[in-house]
């Protein structure tokens, strides 16, 4: 018991350290720029404490429950030798976790509005869920075959870029954003554990090179599927609602403040359980019905899953009490000012600070450090990814201010990623690709979405429906560039050190 409390205390201390950059950014802009004491300061402080406790519980739960069961399942499937059931499991995990993803539900509702009634929210969710199921299955097949990930990803980029020139402009930003909201805080660790466990179980596979990459597939395929769906509905489906109504509803959704309500937070716990339930159903079905083997150390697994649920619930409640209201207030106040440099600075700093606190990124970074035997430092990896997100959101904000089409930026970004792939060391490429999918999650998405819509609504000549979306795509693209740059630099230092010996 004493040892457990000691470990949790360490996790809690690290959680407060992870939240410190967000607190400093918000405090700086609130005091130095806005020059006003925020309303409900006590609620904000309590919210931040709850966030830190939730993050600590979440990480401990991952270590006890999600990581072990994911890796054990992968090992058991490898021993069973059934390609069919392994691919079915991979597809089912991808589909079941995505269809209930809260961020996808929110973006699907906005897609229904942005398309003037042409896109059905449920059909869009099914389309994205099918794409993620297909992506996870394809990623597992790649691990089994031992193919380099870059060939798949580059082909995917070519498809995305090609389809962009045929897709209606109203859907492009949303299609790009859809790739960044499909992998949830719980899905990411499980999928990562599945890939790493599978690569560790197959002779001739390297967990670092072959184990990562599943999240990259899950972030790429929705962009292809959603653009295809957009091409279909804009050519064959009639308009059913007015543009004025769409703008009004979208603006209301973006400016709605988060309010703490006891009843809502209790219902929120059931919401988190509902989000996690499809994953657990799939896991235990395949464990007991297909593999026909009891779960080892079931009490530890169950304890870990409970801690993940409670931690994620506390994390969300704390965000709603503390960070979201003040963060959105600052975002909208800045967009009303005439100083664009302040907007870019806020975008950069909030991108960096929120990414450092992302649970999904933390989970991936911990796993990368573990399987690389400490050669990849989790804090350094997170900082490099956060730098990429910061640059991406700042550049994306400039794109909205300038009124440039999004696809020109994204295409150039993909070209840079492809070029860097040929120079980056093999061990960093899959991690770099995965980093794009884990940066836009629980913390980042709401603040980034509010900033993008706020800019598009307050700048003359911008259309919130076309210009307001796309920041999430920038936040997903640029970490791939910075992580590969980090890998190239690290490799150069290693070779330089060897030549001097």
C-alpha positions in Angstrom: 0.0 0.0 0.0 2.8 2.4 0.9 4.6 1.6 -2.4 1.4 2.2 -4.3 0.8 5.6 -2.7 4.4 6.5 -3.3 4.0 5.7 -7.0 0.8 7.7 -7.2 2.4 10.6 -5.5 5.1 10.6 -8.2 2.4 10.5 -10.9 0.5 13.4 -9.2 3.7 15.5 -9.0 4.4 14.9 -12.7 0.8 15.8 -13.6 1.1 19.2 -11.9 4.4 19.7 -13.7 2.6 18.9 -17.0 -0.1 21.4 -16.3 2.2 24.2 -15.3 2.8 25.5 -18.9 -1.0 25.8 -19.5 -1.3 27.8 -16.2 1.6 30.1 -17.1 0.2 30.8 -20.6 -3.3 31.5 -19.4 -2.1 33.6 -16.5 0.2 35.7 -18.8 -2.5 36.5 -21.3 -5.1 37.1 -18.6 -2.9 39.5 -16.6 -0.6 41.1 -19.2 -2.9 41.2 -22.3 -6.5 41.0 -21.1 -5.6 42.8 -17.9 -8.5 41.4 -15.8 -8.9 38.9 -13.0 -10.9 35.9 -14.4 -14.3 35.3 -12.9 -14.7 32.2 -10.7 -11.0 32.0 -9.8 -11.6 29.5 -7.0 -13.5 27.2 -9.4 -10.5 27.4 -11.9 -8.0 26.5 -9.2 -10.2 23.5 -8.0 -10.6 22.4 -11.6 -6.8 22.4 -12.2 -6.3 20.2 -9.1 -9.0 17.8 -10.3 -7.3 17.7 -13.7 -4.0 16.8 -12.1 -5.5 14.0 -10.0 -7.4 12.7 -13.0 -4.2 12.6 -15.2 -2.3 10.8 -12.4 -5.1 8.2 -12.1 -5.3 7.8 -15.8 -1.6 7.1 -16.2 -1.6 4.6 -13.3 -4.6 2.8 -14.8 -2.9 2.5 -18.2 0.1 0.8 -16.6 -2.1 -1.6 -14.6 -4.8 -2.4 -17.1 -4.9 -1.1 -20.7 -1.2 -1.7 -21.7 -1.0 -5.3 -20.2 -4.3 -6.5 -21.7 -3.5 -5.0 -25.1 0.0 -6.6 -25.3 -1.3 -10.0 -23.9 -4.0 -10.1 -26.6 -1.5 -9.4 -29.3 0.7 -12.2 -28.0 -2.1 -14.7 -27.8 -3.3 -13.9 -31.3 0.3 -14.3 -32.6 0.5 -17.7 -30.9 -3.0 -18.7 -32.2 -1.8 -18.0 -35.7 -5.2 -17.1 -37.1 -4.8 -14.2 -39.5 -8.6 -13.9 -40.0 -9.5 -13.5 -36.3 -6.6 -11.1 -35.8 -7.8 -8.8 -38.6 -11.4 -9.1 -37.4 -10.3 -8.1 -33.9 -8.3 -5.1 -35.3 -11.2 -3.9 -37.5 -13.7 -4.3 -34.6 -11.6 -2.4 -32.1 -11.2 0.4 -34.7 -14.8 0.6 -35.6 -16.4 0.2 -32.1 -14.1 2.7 -30.4 -14.6 5.3 -33.2 -18.3 5.2 -33.6 -18.8 6.3 -30.0 -16.0 8.8 -29.9 -17.3 12.1 -28.4 -15.0 14.3 -30.5 -16.2 12.6 -33.7 -19.9 13.0 -32.7 -19.3 16.7 -32.2 -17.5 17.1 -35.6 -20.2 15.0 -37.3 -22.9 17.4 -36.0 -20.9 20.3 -37.3 -20.4 18.6 -40.6 -24.2 18.2 -40.9 -24.5 21.9 -40.4 -21.6 22.9 -42.6 -22.9 20.9 -45.6 -26.3 22.8 -45.5 -28.0 19.5 -44.5 -26.4 17.4 -47.2 -24.3 15.3 -44.9 -26.0 13.1 -42.4 -24.2 13.0 -39.0 -24.8 9.3 -38.4 -23.7 8.3 -41.9 -20.6 10.4 -41.5 -19.8 8.7 -38.2 -20.3 5.3 -39.7 -18.0 6.3 -42.7 -15.2 7.5 -40.3 -15.6 4.4 -38.1 -15.4 2.1 -41.1 -12.2 4.0 -42.2 -10.6 3.6 -38.8 -11.6 -0.1 -38.6 -10.0 -0.6 -42.1 -6.9 1.4 -41.0 -6.2 -0.7 -37.9 -6.7 -3.9 -39.8 -4.4 -2.7 -42.6 -1.8 -1.6 -40.0 -1.9 -5.0 -38.3 -1.4 -6.7 -41.7 1.6 -4.4 -42.4 3.2 -5.5 -39.1 2.6 -9.2 -40.0 4.1 -8.7 -43.5 7.0 -6.6 -42.2 6.5 -3.8 -44.8 8.0 -0.4 -44.1 5.3 2.0 -43.0 6.4 4.9 -45.2 5.2 3.3 -48.4 1.7 3.0 -47.1 1.6 6.5 -45.6 3.1 8.2 -48.7 0.5 6.4 -50.9 -2.2 7.6 -48.5 -0.9 11.2 -48.8 -1.0 11.0 -52.6 -4.7 9.8 -52.4 -5.6 12.6 -49.9 -4.0 15.3 -52.0 -5.5 14.0 -55.3 -9.0 13.8 -53.8 -8.6 17.4 -52.4 -8.8 18.8 -56.0 -12.1 17.0 -56.5 -13.7 17.5 -53.1 -16.0 20.5 -52.4 -14.2 23.3 -50.6 -16.9 23.2 -47.8 -15.8 19.7 -46.8 -12.0 19.9 -47.1 -11.2 21.5 -43.7 -13.5 19.1 -42.0 -12.1 16.1 -43.8 -8.6 17.0 -42.7 -9.8 17.6 -39.2 -11.6 14.3 -39.0 -8.2 12.5 -39.1 -7.2 14.2 -35.9 -10.3 13.5 -33.8 -10.8 9.8 -34.4 -8.3 8.4 -31.9 -9.6 8.8 -28.4 -7.7 9.0 -25.1 -8.5 5.4 -24.3 -8.2 4.0 -27.9 -4.6 5.3 -28.4 -2.9 3.4 -25.6 -4.8 0.2 -26.4 -4.0 0.4 -30.2 -0.4 1.2 -29.4 -0.2 -1.8 -27.0 -1.7 -4.0 -29.7 0.9 -3.0 -32.3 3.9 -3.2 -29.9 2.7 -6.5 -28.5 2.3 -8.0 -32.0 5.7 -6.8 -33.2 7.3 -8.2 -30.0 5.7 -11.6 -30.6 6.7 -12.1 -34.2 10.2 -13.2 -35.0 12.1 -10.7 -37.1 10.0 -7.7 -36.1 11.3 -4.7 -34.2 8.9 -3.2 -31.6 10.3 0.3 -32.2 10.2 0.1 -36.0 7.2 -2.2 -36.6 5.2 -1.7 -33.4 4.2 1.9 -33.9 2.2 3.2 -36.9 -1.4 2.0 -36.2 -2.4 5.4 -35.0 -1.0 7.0 -38.1 -3.2 4.8 -40.3 -6.2 5.7 -38.2 -5.5 9.4 -38.7 -5.0 9.1 -42.4 -7.8 7.0 -43.8 -10.7 9.2 -42.4 -9.4 12.1 -44.6 -9.8 9.9 -47.7 -13.2 8.4 -46.7 -14.7 11.7 -45.7 -13.6 13.5 -48.9 -15.1 10.6 -50.9 -18.3 10.9 -48.9 -18.3 14.7 -49.5 -17.8 14.3 -53.2 -20.8 12.0 -53.3 -23.2 14.1 -51.2 -22.3 17.4 -53.0 -23.0 15.8 -56.3 -26.0 13.7 -55.6 -27.8 15.1 -52.4 -30.1 18.1 -52.5 -29.8 21.0 -50.1 -32.2 20.9 -47.2 -31.3 23.9 -44.9 -30.3 27.5 -45.2 -26.8 28.8 -44.9 -27.9 31.5 -42.4 -29.2 28.8 -40.0 -26.0 26.9 -40.3 -23.8 29.9 -39.5 -26.0 30.8 -36.5 -26.0 27.3 -35.1 -22.3 26.8 -35.6 -21.5 30.1 -33.9 -23.7 29.2 -30.9 -22.0 25.9 -30.6 -18.6 27.5 -30.7 -19.3 30.2 -28.1 -21.2 28.1 -25.6 -19.5 28.3 -22.3 -18.7 25.4 -20.1 -20.7 25.5 -16.9 -20.2 23.2 -13.9 -23.4 21.3 -12.9 -23.5 18.5 -10.4 -26.1 16.5 -12.4 -24.2 16.9 -15.6 -20.9 15.8 -14.1 -22.6 12.6 -12.6 -24.0 11.9 -16.1 -20.5 12.6 -17.4 -19.2 9.6 -15.5 -21.8 7.4 -17.2 -20.7 9.0 -20.5 -17.1 8.0 -20.0 -18.2 4.4 -19.1 -20.3 4.4 -22.3 -17.3 5.5 -24.3 -15.0 2.8 -22.8 -17.7 0.0 -22.8 -17.4 -0.9 -26.6 -13.6 -1.4 -26.1 -14.1 -3.6 -23.1 -16.9 -5.7 -24.8 -14.6 -6.3 -27.8 -11.6 -7.2 -25.7 -13.4 -9.6 -23.4 -15.3 -11.2 -26.3 -12.2 -12.0 -28.2 -10.3 -13.0 -25.0 -12.9 -15.5 -23.8 -14.8 -16.6 -26.9 -12.1 -16.6 -29.6 -8.8 -17.1 -27.8 -10.6 -19.0 -25.0 -8.1 -18.1 -22.4 -8.8 -16.3 -19.0 -7.3 -12.9 -18.4 -4.2 -13.1 -16.2 -4.1 -11.0 -13.1 -7.7 -10.0 -13.7 -7.9 -8.1 -10.4 -5.1 -5.8 -11.5 -6.6 -5.4 -15.0 -10.0 -4.5 -13.6 -8.4 -2.1 -11.1 -6.5 -0.4 -14.0 -9.6 -0.1 -16.1 -11.6 1.5 -13.2 -8.7 3.9 -12.6 -8.7 4.8 -16.3 -12.4 5.6 -16.2 -12.2 7.6 -13.0 -9.1 9.4 -14.1 -10.6 10.3 -17.5 -13.8 11.4 -15.9 -12.0 13.6 -13.3 -9.8 15.0 -16.1 -12.8 16.1 -18.2 -14.7 17.6 -15.2 -11.6 19.5 -14.1 -11.2 20.9 -17.7 -14.8 22.0 -17.8 -14.4 23.8 -14.4 -11.1 25.4 -15.0 -9.4 25.5 -18.3 -12.1 25.6 -21.0 -14.0 28.7 -19.8 -11.0 30.9 -19.4 -9.2 29.5 -22.4 -12.2 30.1 -24.7 -12.7 33.6 -23.2 -9.1 34.6 -24.0 -9.4 33.1 -27.5 -12.5 35.1 -28.4 -11.1 38.3 -26.7 -7.9 38.1 -28.7 -9.8 37.6 -32.0 -11.6 40.9 -31.3 -8.3 42.8 -31.0 -6.5 44.3 -34.0 -3.1 42.8 -33.1 -2.6 39.7 -35.2 0.8 39.0 -33.6 -0.9 38.4 -30.2 -3.2 35.9 -31.9 -0.2 34.0 -33.3 1.6 34.1 -30.0 -1.4 32.8 -28.1 -1.9 30.1 -30.8 1.7 29.0 -30.5 1.8 29.0 -26.7 -1.5 27.3 -26.1 -0.6 24.7 -28.7 2.6 23.9 -26.9 1.2 23.9 -23.4 -2.0 21.9 -24.1 -0.1 19.3 -26.0 2.4 18.7 -23.1 -0.7 17.8 -21.0 -2.3 15.5 -23.6 -2.9 12.1 -22.0 -2.7 10.2 -25.3 0.7 11.7 -26.1 1.9 11.0 -22.6 0.9 7.3 -23.0 2.7 7.0 -26.4 5.8 8.7 -25.0 6.0 6.4 -22.0 5.7 3.4 -24.3 8.3 4.8 -26.7 10.8 5.3 -23.9 10.1 1.8 -22.5 10.6 -0.2 -25.7 13.6 1.9 -26.8 15.3 1.1 -23.5 15.5 4.8 -22.7 17.1 5.9 -26.0 14.0 7.9 -26.7 13.3 10.2 -23.7 9.5 10.6 -23.1 9.8 14.3 -22.0 12.0 15.2 -25.0 9.6 13.4 -27.4 6.6 15.2 -25.9 8.4 18.6 -26.1 9.3 18.0 -29.8 5.7 17.0 -30.6 4.4 20.0 -28.7 6.7 22.3 -30.6 5.2 20.9 -33.8 1.7 21.5 -32.7 2.6 25.0 -31.6 4.1 25.9 -35.0 1.1 24.2 -36.8 -1.6 26.1 -34.9 0.2 29.4 -35.2 0.6 28.8 -39.0 -3.0 27.6 -39.2 -4.1 30.8 -37.5 -2.1 32.9 -40.0 -3.8 30.9 -42.8 -7.3 32.0 -41.5 -6.2 35.6 -41.1 -4.7 35.7 -44.6 -7.7 33.9 -46.1 -5.6 31.3 -48.0 -7.0 27.9 -49.1 -6.0 25.2 -46.6 -5.0 22.5 -49.1 -2.0 24.5 -50.3 -0.5 24.5 -46.9 -1.3 20.8 -46.2 0.1 19.7 -49.6 3.4 21.5 -48.9 3.5 20.0 -45.5 3.0 16.5 -46.8 5.8 17.0 -49.4 8.1 18.0 -46.5 7.1 14.9 -44.6 7.7 12.7 -47.6 11.2 14.2 -48.2 12.2 14.0 -44.5 11.1 10.3 -44.4 14.0 9.4 -46.7 16.5 11.1 -44.4 15.1 10.2 -41.0 16.4 7.1 -39.2 14.1 4.0 -39.4 13.4 3.9 -35.7 11.8 7.4 -35.6 9.6 7.2 -38.7 6.6 5.2 -37.2 6.7 7.2 -34.0 6.7 10.4 -36.0 3.7 9.3 -38.0 1.9 8.3 -34.9 2.6 11.6 -33.1 0.3 13.4 -35.6 -2.7 11.3 -34.4 -2.2 11.7 -30.6 -1.8 15.4 -30.3 -5.4 16.4 -31.0 -7.4 15.0 -28.2 -9.1 15.8 -24.9 -7.3 19.1 -24.1 -6.3 20.5 -27.4 -9.4 20.1 -29.7 -11.9 22.3 -27.8 -9.5 25.2 -27.4 -8.2 25.0 -31.0 -11.7 24.7 -32.5 -12.8 27.7 -30.5 -9.8 29.7 -31.7 -10.4 28.8 -35.4 -14.1 29.6 -35.4 -13.5 32.8 -33.4 -11.0 34.0 -35.9 -13.2 33.2 -38.9 -16.2 34.9 -37.3 -14.4 38.1 -36.3 -12.3 38.7 -39.5 -14.2 40.4 -42.3 -14.4 38.3 -45.5 -13.9 35.0 -43.8 -16.5 32.2 -43.8 -16.7 30.2 -40.5 -17.9 27.2 -42.5 -14.9 27.2 -44.9 -12.2 29.0 -43.0 -13.0 28.2 -39.4 -12.0 24.5 -39.6 -8.6 23.0 -40.3 -6.5 24.0 -37.3 -6.7 20.4 -36.0 -5.2 19.3 -39.3 -2.2 21.7 -38.9 -1.8 20.4 -35.3 -1.6 16.8 -36.7 0.7 17.5 -39.5 3.6 19.5 -38.0 4.5 17.1 -35.2 5.5 14.6 -37.9 8.0 17.1 -39.3 9.5 18.1 -35.9 9.8 14.5 -34.6 11.6 13.4 -37.8 13.8 16.5 -37.6 14.6 15.4 -34.0 15.4 11.9 -35.2 17.7 13.2 -38.0 19.5 15.5 -35.6 19.9 12.7 -33.0 21.3 10.4 -35.7 23.8 13.1 -36.8 25.0 13.5 -33.2 25.5 9.8 -32.8 27.5 9.5 -36.1 29.5 12.6 -35.2 30.4 11.1 -31.8 31.4 7.8 -33.4 33.7 9.5 -35.9 35.5 11.4 -33.1 36.2 8.2 -31.1 
